[in-house]
Amino acid sequence: MKAPRRIKYRVMQRDEGGGSARMIGILALAPDCALSIVSAEPGRAEFLQDVVDRSNALAVLHVAAAPPEDAPEGAVYTRPVRRTDGEFRQALLDRLRRYYALDIEPA
C-alpha cells in the first residue's frame, strides 16, 4: 500500500518592514494536516520547530464567519474548523501567514 502523499511548501519569512522575504525552509504537510520540517536554513530550525509544534498541537482553528442578521454592527464572528474538516489545511496555512508573517508556497 502506498503511503499518503505529503505536500511540501517553501517557507518565506518577511523582513520586519513587511517588504522582501527570504526562504527559511521547507515544511511538509501530511494528509492529517500534521506539519514537519523537511529542511531549515541555518539559524531558523528552532523557529520552524516551534511553529510546527504549536501548529500540530491545534485541534481546532477559528476562521472568520458572517455574523447573524441580528448581530450588532461591527461585530466579529468566527466559526470552528476542526483538524478533521476538509478546510483545516487552508485554515492552517492562513494561520501561518497571519500569526508568523510567513509566505507559504508549494515547493
Secondary structure, DSSP 8 states (H G I E B T S, - for coil): ------EEEEEEEE-TTS--EEEEEEEEE-TT--EEEEEE-TTTHHHHHHHHHHHHT-SEEEEEE---TTS-TT--EEEEEETTSTTHHHHHHHHHHHHH-EEEEE-
